[in-house]
Amino acid sequence: MLRKLIYLTLIGASSNSLDSAEVDFAHEVVPLMKKHCIECHGGGKSKGGFSMNTRALVLDGDVLELGKPEKSLLMELLLTDDEDERMPPIKKQKHPLAKKEIDVFRRWIASGLPWEEGVTFAKVRYEPPLKPRKVKLPQGVVGAAAVDYFVGKTMRKQKTAMPPLADDAVFLRRLYLDVTGLPPHENARKLLAQGKLDRAAAVDRVLSNDRAYAEHWMVFWNDLLRNEFAGTGFIDGGRQQVTGWLYGSLLENKPYDVFVRELISPVKGSSGFMKGIKWRGSVNASQTQEIQFSQNVSQVFLGINMKCASCHDSFVNQWSLKDAYSLAAITADEPLEMFRCDKPTGEIADAAWIYPELGQIDPNLPRDKRLAQLAELMTHPENGRMQRTIVNRLWRQLIGRGIVHPMETMNAEPWSEELLDFLANTLVEKDYDLKAVMRVILNSDVYRMQMEQVKQDVAGKKFRGPVRRRLTAEQFLDAIRSTTGVWPEPDGEAFRKKGAKGGQLNAVMLAHGMQEWDARPLRASFTKRGLLQAALGRPNREQVVTSRPELITTLEAMNLANGDNLALILRQGAAALIKQHAIRDKLIRHVYAVALTREPSAKEWSIARSLAGNDRSADGVEDFLWMVFMLPEFNYVN
């Protein structure tokens, strides 16, 4: 109470004949903000979650009432004698602001917070182009050679040494793990052993394995499209999976523009992505299904983080609350009221597209027509943003870091604009064939370079060669099962024909015209997320996931060291290998060939023989398998 009285007294003391005087924003307010405020609340900083970069962000901060300085927290913080609360902080400002300076802020609030249009204290950001751009290439440089040309040009400019090429064995294992998620096929290993490996032919061969490609890339798209077979949101039918549509699309290598249109303007089996999760009970306004749609469409197809803008004008990019709600309104069945920081604004959002230069949504059309319009605008030939986003994701999957890094900040400057544009243009020229873009990357010398480990904090700022990547949870388990030949049995729910949960293998059977499940291996991409996969980094997919953690966690280390789930897999694998290989050395050679695509070294032979023993004991072979599967060489795409 005493503080309040002191505050009111100070407010009264500062009142004078200037009470109704207008404030000069450019010449009075801006200099004071730069002097006292922007260091902590402008540019890239927003201490306490409060940014003064724009008028809208000042209002979002909930620190003042327009026209009422005496009721504004901002004035109280400027005037208080409490050094722990006074603004600017005691560490920044030895003395309180002068009376004249305080009076400027008081008059600014009293006159309604005038702000000159276009003024911002945000850092000048790189603005990527929207529309496609042509790139110049030397005569005769096409396809994979163009990738090498642009990367070489960048590395020379950076004065970065070009890594040497990896040997054929490393290349072959990398290629198969990247495209199929499995170790190299036996026939490919035979060609390697005979010294007859043709790298270009190997690329064509592995990309033509449609089933293995689809089974592996389900993991990538399941993460992006939040597609899971069980979990949050399935109980009340508010969440639906897109497994059947997605697997079929990957199997036929559906053109990417068609793929995107069918997700946004749904066809049979594809509506689960746009619906979002129907959370139970009361949720924050930024988590409604309509806002989830806005966030997910922006992040997946455009590389835009719209989550911040779902509460208020974004601190991290140029997108506003209105932009987020305009996209959300496209899918709304009823008028959609806007909320700022979970408080209603009283405004109703109009359905609109965030790049009006490509066209616009008619808000008067019914919902399905609005979605169809959005699908056409998203895949508009002039929407270079969508094209660059997907090729950047493909580059990251195959090379280790994006041309733009991280994935969801496509407004950031790429380390090679020319390479990004070249790949995006290739996508369009190849009729949106994702495999065609992959083929260009896979045939480049860049893809064949030896990989290096790069610290997380410098990754993506420069290109120094491909970066070694950890196997996903699914790759890790599939590689182990490929080595041992022991695959899991499907659970009953996987064959359900009705309902939102389960049914993933029924969807696969329908895609292949199968009447019943045959002896084909059950890949981890089609199993539910168990404890081991969760520990190995498989997400719950309640939100869009663009990349998984690269660093090992304590939980993961514990599961790999002595977890029951992995121990059971190794025990079953050891028993199967003992049965398959009557001779110990053949067993050892088989494990190294499949798991690592090479022969064991002399030292490894000695250790493996010692562990397995002459009698190929179950415990010994199990220990041998654990040793191989814990090698960094096995755990990484090298």
C-alpha positions in Angstrom: 0.0 0.0 0.0 2.9 2.4 0.9 4.5 1.7 -2.5 1.2 2.5 -4.2 0.9 5.8 -2.4 4.5 6.7 -3.2 3.8 5.8 -6.9 0.7 8.0 -7.0 2.5 10.8 -5.4 5.3 10.6 -7.9 2.8 10.5 -10.8 1.2 13.6 -9.4 4.6 15.3 -8.9 5.5 14.6 -12.5 2.2 16.1 -13.8 2.5 19.7 -15.1 1.3 21.8 -17.9 2.5 19.2 -20.4 -0.3 16.8 -19.4 -2.1 17.1 -22.6 0.9 17.9 -24.8 1.6 15.6 -27.7 4.7 13.6 -27.7 7.2 13.5 -30.5 7.9 9.8 -31.0 10.9 10.1 -33.3 12.7 12.8 -31.4 11.6 12.2 -27.8 10.6 8.6 -27.3 13.0 6.8 -29.7 16.2 8.3 -28.2 15.1 7.3 -24.7 14.2 3.8 -25.8 17.6 3.3 -27.4 19.4 4.7 -24.4 17.5 2.8 -21.6 15.4 0.0 -23.0 16.5 -1.6 -26.3 19.7 -3.3 -24.9 17.5 -5.8 -23.0 14.1 -5.5 -24.8 15.0 -5.0 -28.4 16.8 -6.5 -31.3 17.2 -10.2 -30.6 16.5 -9.9 -26.9 13.3 -9.9 -24.9 14.2 -10.1 -21.2 11.3 -11.3 -19.2 9.5 -12.1 -22.4 9.0 -8.4 -23.1 10.0 -6.9 -26.5 9.8 -3.3 -27.6 10.7 -4.0 -31.2 7.3 -2.9 -32.4 4.2 -1.2 -31.0 2.3 -4.4 -31.2 4.9 -6.2 -29.1 4.9 -3.4 -26.5 1.1 -3.9 -26.2 1.5 -7.6 -26.0 3.7 -7.2 -23.0 0.7 -6.2 -20.9 2.7 -3.5 -19.1 0.6 -0.5 -19.8 -2.9 0.7 -20.4 -3.3 3.1 -23.3 -4.2 6.6 -22.2 -3.8 5.7 -18.5 -0.2 6.1 -17.3 -1.3 6.1 -13.7 -2.5 2.5 -14.1 0.5 1.3 -16.2 3.0 -1.1 -14.7 5.7 0.5 -17.0 5.4 3.8 -15.1 5.4 2.1 -11.8 8.7 0.3 -12.6 10.3 3.6 -13.8 9.3 5.4 -10.6 9.7 2.9 -7.8 12.5 3.2 -5.2 12.8 -0.6 -5.0 16.2 -1.2 -6.7 15.3 -4.8 -7.3 12.3 -3.9 -9.4 13.2 -0.5 -10.9 13.7 -0.1 -14.6 16.2 0.2 -16.0 17.9 -2.3 -13.6 20.4 -1.0 -11.1 23.2 -2.9 -12.9 22.4 -0.9 -16.1 21.5 2.5 -14.6 23.0 3.8 -11.4 20.3 6.4 -10.9 16.6 6.5 -11.7 15.6 8.2 -14.9 15.4 12.0 -14.9 12.0 13.6 -14.3 11.9 14.9 -17.9 12.7 11.4 -19.2 9.9 9.9 -17.1 7.5 12.5 -18.3 8.2 11.6 -21.9 7.1 8.0 -21.3 4.1 9.3 -19.3 2.9 11.5 -22.1 3.6 8.7 -24.7 1.2 6.4 -22.8 -1.3 9.1 -22.2 -1.5 10.0 -25.9 -2.1 6.4 -26.9 1.4 5.1 -27.7 2.0 6.9 -31.0 4.4 5.0 -33.2 5.7 5.9 -36.7 4.8 3.3 -39.3 7.7 1.0 -40.3 9.8 1.8 -37.2 11.3 -1.3 -35.5 14.2 -2.0 -33.2 14.5 -5.6 -34.5 17.7 -6.5 -36.1 17.7 -6.3 -39.9 16.9 -9.8 -41.0 17.8 -11.7 -44.1 14.7 -11.9 -46.3 14.6 -14.9 -48.5 13.0 -14.6 -51.9 9.6 -16.1 -52.4 9.6 -16.8 -56.1 12.0 -19.3 -57.8 15.3 -17.9 -59.1 17.4 -19.1 -62.0 21.1 -19.9 -61.3 24.0 -19.7 -63.6 26.1 -22.7 -64.3 29.2 -23.2 -66.5 28.4 -24.9 -69.9 28.0 -28.6 -69.6 27.7 -28.7 -65.8 24.4 -30.4 -65.0 22.9 -32.7 -62.3 25.3 -34.0 -59.7 28.2 -32.0 -61.2 26.2 -28.8 -60.4 26.1 -29.8 -56.7 29.8 -30.3 -56.7 30.3 -27.0 -58.5 28.3 -24.9 -56.1 29.8 -26.6 -53.0 33.3 -26.2 -54.4 32.6 -22.5 -55.0 31.4 -22.1 -51.5 34.3 -23.9 -49.9 36.9 -22.0 -51.9 35.2 -18.8 -50.7 35.3 -20.0 -47.1 38.9 -21.2 -47.6 37.8 -24.6 -46.4 39.6 -27.7 -47.5 37.7 -30.3 -49.5 37.4 -33.6 -47.7 38.6 -36.7 -49.5 36.2 -39.3 -50.9 35.1 -42.2 -48.7 36.0 -45.7 -49.8 33.4 -47.9 -51.5 32.5 -49.9 -48.4 31.7 -46.7 -46.4 29.8 -45.2 -49.4 27.7 -48.4 -49.9 26.6 -48.7 -46.2 25.8 -44.9 -46.2 23.8 -45.2 -49.4 21.6 -48.1 -48.2 21.0 -46.7 -44.7 20.0 -43.4 -46.2 17.6 -44.7 -48.8 16.3 -47.9 -47.4 17.2 -47.7 -43.7 18.8 -51.1 -43.9 22.4 -52.4 -44.3 23.6 -53.1 -47.9 21.9 -56.1 -49.6 23.9 -59.3 -50.0 24.2 -58.8 -53.8 25.6 -55.3 -53.3 28.2 -56.7 -50.8 29.3 -59.3 -53.4 29.9 -56.7 -56.0 31.9 -54.7 -53.4 34.0 -57.8 -52.5 34.7 -58.4 -56.2 35.8 -54.8 -56.7 32.9 -54.3 -59.3 30.9 -51.7 -57.4 29.6 -49.0 -59.8 28.5 -46.1 -57.6 26.0 -44.6 -60.1 24.5 -48.1 -60.7 24.3 -48.7 -57.0 22.3 -45.4 -56.6 19.9 -46.4 -59.3 19.5 -49.9 -57.8 18.7 -48.7 -54.3 16.3 -46.0 -55.4 14.4 -48.6 -57.5 13.7 -50.7 -54.4 10.3 -49.0 -53.9 9.2 -51.1 -50.9 12.3 -50.6 -48.8 12.4 -46.9 -49.7 8.7 -46.5 -48.6 9.2 -48.5 -45.4 12.2 -46.4 -44.4 11.0 -42.9 -45.4 7.8 -43.5 -43.5 9.9 -42.6 -40.4 10.8 -39.2 -41.9 7.3 -38.4 -42.9 5.7 -39.8 -39.8 7.7 -37.3 -37.8 6.8 -34.4 -40.0 3.2 -35.3 -40.3 2.7 -36.3 -36.7 1.6 -39.7 -37.8 1.5 -42.4 -35.1 -0.4 -45.6 -34.6 -1.5 -45.1 -31.0 -1.2 -42.4 -28.3 -2.7 -39.1 -27.3 -5.9 -38.0 -29.1 -7.0 -41.4 -30.4 -9.5 -42.2 -27.7 -12.2 -39.7 -28.7 -11.4 -40.0 -32.5 -10.0 -36.5 -32.6 -6.7 -37.8 -34.1 -6.4 -39.9 -37.2 -3.4 -41.5 -38.8 -2.5 -41.2 -42.5 -0.5 -44.5 -42.7 -2.3 -46.0 -45.7 -2.3 -42.9 -47.8 1.3 -42.1 -46.8 2.7 -45.6 -47.5 0.9 -45.7 -50.8 2.2 -42.3 -51.8 5.8 -43.2 -51.0 5.5 -46.6 -52.7 4.4 -44.9 -56.0 6.7 -41.9 -55.5 3.8 -39.5 -55.8 4.9 -36.1 -57.1 5.5 -33.7 -54.2 3.0 -31.1 -55.4 0.2 -33.7 -55.5 1.4 -35.0 -52.2 1.1 -31.6 -50.6 -2.3 -30.8 -52.2 -3.8 -34.0 -50.9 -2.7 -33.3 -47.4 -4.1 -29.8 -47.3 -7.2 -30.5 -49.3 -7.7 -34.1 -48.1 -8.5 -37.1 -50.2 -9.5 -40.5 -48.8 -7.1 -41.4 -46.0 -5.1 -38.1 -45.9 -7.2 -35.9 -43.6 -5.5 -37.0 -40.4 -2.6 -34.5 -40.9 -4.7 -31.3 -41.1 -7.1 -32.2 -38.2 -4.6 -31.9 -35.4 -5.1 -33.3 -31.9 -8.3 -32.7 -30.1 -7.1 -32.1 -26.6 -9.4 -32.9 -23.7 -10.6 -30.2 -21.3 -9.6 -26.5 -21.6 -6.5 -25.7 -23.6 -4.6 -22.6 -24.5 -6.0 -20.8 -27.4 -2.8 -21.5 -29.3 -3.5 -25.2 -29.2 -6.9 -25.4 -30.8 -7.2 -27.7 -33.8 -7.5 -24.7 -36.1 -4.3 -23.1 -34.8 -2.5 -26.4 -34.9 -3.4 -26.5 -38.6 -1.8 -23.1 -39.1 1.3 -24.0 -37.2 1.7 -27.4 -38.9 1.1 -26.3 -42.5 3.6 -23.4 -42.0 6.3 -25.5 -40.4 6.1 -28.6 -42.6 5.7 -27.0 -46.0 7.2 -23.6 -45.6 9.8 -23.9 -42.9 8.1 -21.2 -40.8 7.8 -21.2 -37.0 4.3 -19.9 -36.5 4.0 -21.0 -32.9 5.2 -17.7 -31.5 2.8 -15.8 -33.7 0.0 -18.0 -32.5 0.0 -16.0 -29.2 1.3 -12.6 -30.3 3.3 -11.0 -33.0 6.4 -13.1 -33.3 9.7 -12.2 -31.5 11.7 -14.4 -33.9 10.4 -13.6 -37.3 8.1 -11.3 -39.3 4.9 -13.2 -38.8 2.1 -11.7 -36.8 -0.8 -12.9 -34.8 -3.1 -11.9 -37.7 -1.0 -14.1 -40.0 -1.3 -17.2 -37.8 -5.1 -16.7 -37.3 -5.7 -16.0 -41.0 -4.3 -19.4 -41.9 -6.2 -21.0 -39.1 -9.5 -19.4 -40.3 -9.1 -21.3 -43.6 -10.0 -24.5 -41.9 -12.5 -23.1 -39.3 -16.1 -24.2 -39.4 -17.2 -21.2 -37.4 -16.1 -17.6 -37.1 -12.7 -17.7 -35.4 -12.0 -15.1 -32.7 -8.4 -14.0 -32.2 -6.7 -14.5 -28.9 -3.5 -12.6 -27.8 -1.7 -14.5 -25.1 -4.9 -16.5 -24.4 -7.0 -13.3 -24.0 -9.7 -12.6 -26.5 -9.1 -9.5 -28.7 -12.7 -9.2 -29.9 -11.5 -9.5 -33.5 -12.7 -12.2 -35.9 -10.0 -13.6 -38.2 -10.5 -13.5 -42.0 -9.3 -16.6 -43.9 -6.2 -15.5 -45.8 -3.0 -16.7 -47.4 0.3 -15.3 -46.1 1.8 -14.7 -49.5 -0.9 -12.6 -51.3 1.4 -11.9 -54.3 0.6 -15.5 -55.3 -3.1 -15.2 -54.9 -5.6 -15.1 -52.1 -8.3 -17.1 -50.3 -12.0 -16.3 -50.7 -13.2 -16.2 -47.1 -16.8 -16.5 -48.3 -16.3 -19.9 -49.8 -17.2 -23.1 -47.8 -14.4 -24.7 -45.9 -13.6 -27.5 -48.4 -13.3 -24.9 -51.2 -11.0 -22.7 -49.0 -8.8 -25.6 -48.4 -8.7 -26.4 -52.1 -7.6 -22.8 -52.7 -4.9 -23.1 -50.1 -3.6 -26.3 -51.6 -3.3 -24.6 -55.0 -1.6 -21.6 -53.5 0.8 -23.7 -51.5 1.9 -25.7 -54.6 1.8 -22.6 -56.9 4.8 -22.9 -59.4 5.9 -19.5 -58.2 6.0 -20.6 -54.5 9.7 -21.1 -54.3 9.5 -21.2 -50.5 7.7 -24.6 -50.6 10.2 -25.9 -53.1 13.3 -24.8 -51.2 11.9 -26.1 -47.9 11.6 -29.7 -49.1 14.9 -29.9 -50.9 16.5 -28.4 -47.8 15.0 -31.3 -45.8 16.3 -33.8 -48.3 19.8 -32.3 -48.2 19.8 -32.5 -44.4 18.7 -36.2 -44.4 21.4 -37.1 -46.8 24.3 -34.8 -45.9 23.7 -34.2 -42.2 22.9 -30.4 -42.0 20.6 -28.2 -44.0 21.7 -25.6 -46.5 19.5 -23.5 -44.3 19.9 -24.5 -40.6 17.9 -25.3 -38.6 15.0 -26.8 -40.6 12.1 -24.6 -39.3 13.9 -21.3 -39.9 13.8 -21.1 -43.7 13.9 -17.3 -43.4 17.6 -17.7 -42.3 20.3 -17.1 -44.8 21.6 -20.3 -46.5 25.3 -21.0 -46.8 24.7 -21.3 -50.5 21.7 -19.6 -52.1 22.7 -20.9 -55.5 22.8 -24.6 -54.4 19.4 -24.2 -52.6 17.8 -22.6 -55.7 19.4 -25.2 -58.0 17.9 -28.1 -56.1 14.5 -26.4 -55.8 14.5 -25.7 -59.6 15.5 -29.4 -60.2 12.5 -30.5 -58.2 10.2 -28.5 -60.5 12.0 -29.5 -63.7 11.7 -33.2 -62.7 7.9 -32.8 -62.1 8.2 -32.7 -58.3 9.9 -36.1 -58.2 11.6 -36.3 -54.8 13.7 -39.4 -55.8 15.0 -37.4 -58.8 16.4 -34.7 -56.4 17.8 -37.4 -54.2 19.5 -39.1 -57.2 21.3 -35.8 -58.0 22.6 -35.5 -54.4 23.5 -39.1 -54.1 25.5 -39.1 -57.3 27.5 -36.0 -56.3 31.1 -36.2 -55.0 29.8 -34.2 -52.1 27.7 -37.1 -50.9 30.7 -39.4 -51.3 33.0 -37.3 -49.1 34.3 -38.6 -45.9 32.2 -37.4 -43.0 33.3 -35.3 -40.0 31.9 -34.7 -36.6 30.8 -31.1 -36.1 29.8 -29.5 -32.9 26.1 -28.6 -32.6 26.8 -24.9 -32.1 28.7 -24.4 -35.4 26.8 -26.9 -37.6 25.1 -25.3 -40.5 27.1 -22.0 -40.4 29.6 -23.2 -42.9 29.8 -26.3 -45.1 32.9 -28.4 -44.4 31.6 -31.7 -45.8 28.9 -34.2 -44.8 28.3 -34.7 -41.1 28.1 -38.2 -39.6 24.6 -38.9 -38.3 23.3 -41.2 -35.6 21.0 -44.0 -36.7 17.4 -43.3 -35.8 15.7 -45.7 -33.3 14.1 -47.5 -36.3 17.4 -47.8 -38.2 19.2 -49.1 -35.2 16.7 -51.8 -34.5 16.2 -52.8 -38.2 20.0 -53.0 -38.7 20.3 -55.4 -35.7 17.4 -57.5 -36.9 18.9 -57.6 -40.4 22.1 -58.9 -39.0 20.5 -61.6 -36.8 17.6 -62.4 -39.1 15.1 -62.2 -36.2 12.1 -59.9 -36.7 9.3 -59.1 -34.3 5.8 -60.6 -34.7 3.0 -58.1 -35.4 0.5 -57.4 -32.6 -3.2 -57.8 -33.0 -4.0 -54.1 -33.2 -1.8 -53.7 -36.3 -4.4 -55.5 -38.4 -7.5 -53.7 -37.2 -9.7 -52.6 -40.1 -11.8 -50.0 -38.2 -11.0 -47.3 -35.7 -8.2 -44.7 -35.5 -5.7 -46.8 -33.5 -3.6 -49.5 -34.9 -4.4 -50.9 -38.4 -1.0 -49.9 -39.8 -0.2 -53.3 -41.3 -3.7 -53.6 -42.7 -2.9 -50.4 -44.6 0.3 -51.9 -45.9 -1.6 -55.0 -47.0 -4.2 -52.9 -48.9 -1.4 -51.0 -50.7 0.1 -54.3 -51.9 -3.3 -56.1 -52.5 -2.4 -58.7 -49.9 -5.1 -60.9 -48.3 -2.9 -61.8 -45.3 0.5 -60.8 -43.9 3.3 -62.8 -45.4 6.8 -63.6 -44.1 8.1 -60.1 -44.9 10.1 -58.5 -42.1 8.2 -56.2 -39.8 10.1 -52.9 -40.0 10.3 -50.7 -36.9 8.6 -47.9 -38.8 5.4 -49.9 -38.5 5.6 -50.9 -34.9 4.3 -48.9 -32.0 6.6 -46.7 -30.0 7.8 -48.9 -27.2 10.1 -48.1 -24.3 13.3 -48.9 -26.2 12.4 -46.8 -29.3 11.4 -43.9 -27.0 14.8 -44.1 -25.2 16.5 -44.1 -28.6 14.8 -40.9 -29.6 11.6 -41.8 -31.4 9.2 -38.9 -30.6 5.6 -39.3 -29.5 4.6 -37.2 -32.6 2.1 -35.0 -30.9 3.9 -32.1 -32.6 5.8 -31.8 -35.9 9.4 -33.1 -35.5 11.9 -31.9 -38.1 15.0 -33.4 -36.6 15.8 -35.8 -33.7 18.4 -35.3 -31.0 22.0 -36.2 -32.0 23.3 -36.4 -28.4 23.0 -39.6 -26.4 20.9 -39.3 -23.2 21.4 -41.0 -19.8 18.2 -42.9 -20.4 19.5 -44.2 -23.7 22.9 -45.1 -22.3 21.2 -47.1 -19.6 18.9 -49.0 -22.1 21.9 -49.8 -24.3 24.0 -51.0 -21.4 21.6 -53.2 -19.6 18.0 -52.6 -20.8 15.7 -55.7 -20.8 14.3 -54.9 -24.3 17.6 -54.8 -26.1 18.9 -57.8 -24.1 16.0 -59.9 -25.3 16.6 -58.9 -28.9 20.3 -59.9 -28.6 19.4 -63.1 -26.9 17.0 -64.1 -29.6 19.5 -63.0 -32.3 22.3 -65.0 -30.7 20.2 -68.2 -30.7 19.2 -67.6 -34.3 22.8 -67.0 -35.5 24.1 -70.1 -33.7 21.4 -72.1 -35.5 22.3 -70.6 -38.9 26.1 -70.8 -38.6 27.6 -74.1 -37.5 31.1 -72.6 -37.8 32.1 -69.9 -35.4 34.2 -67.9 -37.9 31.4 -67.9 -40.4 29.1 -66.4 -37.8 31.6 -63.7 -36.9 32.3 -62.8 -40.6 28.5 -62.7 -41.3 27.9 -60.2 -38.4 30.7 -57.9 -39.5 29.7 -58.1 -43.2 26.0 -57.2 -42.5 26.4 -54.8 -39.6 29.5 -52.9 -40.8 30.0 -53.8 -44.5 33.5 -55.1 -43.9 35.7 -57.9 -42.6 36.9 -57.8 -39.0 40.4 -56.6 -38.3 43.0 -59.0 -36.8 42.4 -57.6 -33.3 38.6 -57.8 -33.8 39.0 -61.5 -34.9 40.8 -62.2 -31.7 38.2 -60.5 -29.4 35.3 -62.0 -31.3 36.6 -65.6 -31.1 37.4 -65.1 -27.4 33.8 -63.9 -26.7 32.0 -66.5 -28.8 34.2 -69.4 -27.7 34.8 -72.6 -29.7 31.4 -73.9 -28.7 29.5 -70.7 -29.8 27.9 -70.4 -26.4 24.7 -68.4 -26.3 26.0 -66.0 -23.7 29.3 -65.6 -25.6 27.6 -64.8 -28.9 25.2 -62.4 -27.2 28.2 -60.5 -25.7 29.9 -60.5 -29.1 26.7 -59.0 -30.7 26.5 -56.4 -28.0 30.1 -55.4 -28.6 29.5 -54.9 -32.3 26.2 -53.1 -32.0 27.7 -50.7 -29.5 30.5 -49.6 -31.8 30.2 -45.9 -32.9 30.8 -47.3 -36.4 27.6 -49.2 -36.2 25.6 -46.5 -34.5 26.3 -43.8 -37.0 25.8 -43.2 -40.7 29.5 -42.5 -41.4 
